[in-house]
């Protein structure tokens, strides 16, 4: 896959404060790329420069080979942008709303009717095409917003907090819709505070803090970077202290901790080794007659990666 978005040494400051400080990364065609970070980290500023709404103080962005500095109109033709808060014209019907934006993008009138029908079917709003926009729920307005950014058939979607303010069901529906759009061959870059959505949707993730890109990669790559040990959890009937001592002298065990406030005696193990080594560890415990009733590897999640990556948690 080739880089469809190239961000090089990007900087933007407001007064004396750097909102974006020397960020560089690429996004490949067909990716769903997630941008996460604390409030004020620089995510929205980065996106606004990407879609040509802000000019960088330094650096460059190429979108589909076009420079945001020198060829902004070409960039706008291949990007669909949905900000975290976008206005809707409530005194229009759903169909009129999309027809208006189709005209703005100079979609020929004889193509717009069929295009609007297809888009409304994609976002499951066909049954609401004659409803006034201001009668739609927040979740349905988000769906309409996605239809709007697709009206000129852009190859790249840039979405700032697309699930912001949605209830759990609407979040799931938007997530499924984004996956469907990605299957159409679109490249998606989006920011979110909802780390579960990012984890489930994204092929890669970039973590921004204080205007700097502090980590980038797949969830597996980020997990291995900030949590190099595999984490095992062993539940016992009793003899927890004996098991802890036995574990501390076992191959591959970096640390064994007896957890408090658990339903049964439980030991958490930082382990270095492959699946065969984990099997050998369990076999050793059972051969020594220890009463193991639970043995599992903890799944690393984006929330833990995020917390360890930001604010200097990683030592």
N, C-alpha and C positions, 0 to 999 in steps of 0.2 A: 504494500500500500504506500502511496506517496503522501507527503505532507500537504494537506489542503489548507491548513492554517499554520503560519510560521510567525512566532512572536519573538522578537530579538531585542534584548537590552531595553525593555520598555520602562519608561519613567514618567510619572506625573505627580506634580506637587501643587498644593493649594497653600499659598503663603509659604511658611517655613516648613510645613508638614508634607512629607512624602506619602501620598496615597498609594502609589505604586513605585517600587524601588528596584529597578534593574531586573525585571522579570524576563525570562526566556523559556519558551517551551513550544512544542509542536503538537498538532492534532492531525491524525491520519484520516483519510477519507473513509466514511462508514463508521467511525467511532461514535460512541456515546461517552463524552468526556465530562466529568464532574469537577466543579470548582467549589471547594469548601474552605471555610475559615470563620473566625470570630467576627462579630459585628465590627464594621470599620476596618476590616483587614485589607480591602482593596479589590474585592471581587467585582462589585458593580462598576467601579471606575475602569477596571480592565475590560469589562464587557462593553462599556460605552465607547472606549477607544476602538475596540474590535469592530464595532458596527458604525464607525465614523461619526459618532455624536460628540466625541471629545478628541482634541488633537493632543498627541503625546508631546511632552517637553523634550524627550529624547527617545531614540529607538525607532523601530519600524515593525509594522505588521503586514504580512502578505496573506491575502485571502484568495484562494484559487489562482495564485500567481499575481494578483493585482495588489498594488501598494495602497494602503489606506490614505497615505499622504498625497500621492500623485494621481491616483485613479479611484477616488471615493465613489463616483457614480457607478463604476463597474462593480465595485464591492457590494454596493447596495442592491444591485440586481440579483446577486447570487446568495444574499443573506435574508433570512426572515428573523426579525427581532421582536421578542415579547418581553417588555420590562416587568419589574415586579409589581408595578402599579400602572395600569393603562386605562385611559378613558374610553368609555363606550358611549355611543350616541343613542340614548334611551328612547328617543322619539322616532326611531326607525324600527322596522321589522328586522328579523334575523337575516332574511334574504336581501333586503335593501342595504343593510349594513355591509354585507360581503360584496354586493354589487358596487357600492360606493368605493370600496377599497380596490376592487378589480379595475374600476375606471381610473383610479389614482395611479395604478401600475400599468395603465394603458393596455390592459387585456382587451382584445377586440370584443365588441358587444355580442357578436354571434357565437362567441366561445364561452361567454361568462355564465349563461344559464346552465349549460351542462356542467361546467366546472364547479359552480356553486352547489349543484345537486350532488356531485361526487364528494365534495368536501363535507357537506352536511351529513352525508351517509358515513363518511370516515369517522367523524367526531360524534356520531349518533345524535344528531340534532335535526334530522330530516322531518320529524313530526312537529318541530317547533319553528319551522321556517317562516310562518306567517305571524308568529308571536312578536310582541314588542320586546326589544332588547332589555328594557328596564324591568320586565317581569321575570327575567331569568335569575336563578340562584347564582351564588358566587361560583360554584363548581361549573355550572353550565356556561357562565360568562368566560371562564378559563378555557373551556372547550371551544367556544366561539373565537376566543383570542388565538387559539392554535389554528383554527380554520383560516383566520385572517392572515396569519404570517405565512400560510401556505398558498395564498391566492395567486402569487406570481411564480409558483413552482420553484422556490429556491433550493439549492443543493445543501445549504447549511442553515440550521436553526440555532439561534442564540437565545436562550431562555433564562431570565433572571428570576429565580424563586417561583417556578411554575406551579408549585403546590402550596404557595403561601396562603394561609387563611382558610384552607379547605378542611372539611371534616374527614374522618378516616376513610369512609366509603369513597368520597370524591377523590381523595389522594390515590387510592388504589386504581380508580378508573383512569385518572390522568396518567399514572404510571403505565398502565396497560396500553393506553393510547400512544404514549411516547415510544414504546416498544414496537407498536404497529407502524408508526411513522418511520422508525429506524429500518424496519424490514422493507420499506419502500426504497431504501438506498440513500436516505438522508444522513448527513453528519449532524450530530446534536452536541452542543456544548451548553451546559446549564449549571447554575449555582443553586445551592440549597442548604438550609439549616437542618433539613431532615435527613440525618445520616443514613437511616435505614433505606430510604429511597435511592440515595447515591450508591450505596453498597449493592443494591439489587439491580440497578439499571446500568451502571457504568462499566465500560471496558477498562478505563483508567481514571485516576483521580489526581488532582493537583491540590495541595493544601497551602493556603496563603495565610501569612500572619504578619502584621505590621508592614504591609506592602511588599513583602518578600515571599517568593516561592520557597517554602521550607522542605517540601517533599513532593515527589511525583512518581506515579507508577501504578501497577495493578494493586488490588488489595493484598494479594499474596506477597508481592514485592515489598510493599510498605510494611506489612506485618513482619516479614523476615528482617527488615532493617531495624525496626524499633523494638521488636520482641524476638531476638534470635533463638531463644529457647522454646521448645515445645512445652506446653503446660498440661500435665496430667492431673487427674483428680481420682483419688482412691478412697472408697468408702469401706468401713470395717465394722464388724460386730463389736470388737474390743481389741486390746493389746496394741493400741495406737502408738504408744511410745516405743515399744519394741520394733514395730514396723518402721517407725521414723528412723531409728538407729540403723536398722538393716538397709534402708534405702540410702542413707548417707554414705554408706560404704559400697554402694552398687555402681557399676560402670554406667556412665552417661548421666548420672544424677548430679546436677549442679547445686540444687538446694531442695530440701524437703521440709515443708512447713505444716504444722498441725493447726488446722483451722478451728476457730471458736464459733460458738452459736450456730452449730449445724445440727440437723436432726439425728445424725449418727456420727461417730468418730470419723473424721475426714482429713486426709493429708493431700496437700497440693505440692506437686513436684515440678521443678524446672528441669527439663530433660533435653539432652543433646544426643540425637541418634535417629536412625531410620525406623521403619515399621517393624523390621525383624528384631531390632534392639528393644523396642517396646514389648514385643512378644516375649523375649527372653526375660525381661524384668518381671512381667506378670508370672511367667512360669516359675521363676525363682521364689517369688512370694508364696505361691501356692505349694511349691515343693517343701517349703519350710513350715507348712501348716498354718499360715496366717489366715484369719477369717475374712477374706476379701469378698464383699458383696456388691461392690460397684467399682468399675475401672473404666475411665474414659479420657479422651483428649478434649480439652476445651477448645471451642472454635474461636478464632480471633475475629473480632468485628471492627468495623470502621470507627465506631465510637471510641474504643480503647486506643486504636492507632492514633486517632485525632488528639485525644487527651495527652498521649505520651509525646506526640510530635510538637504540639504548641506549648508556649510558655516555658520552654526549657525543662520539660519533665524528663526528657531523655538525658541520661548522664553522659 
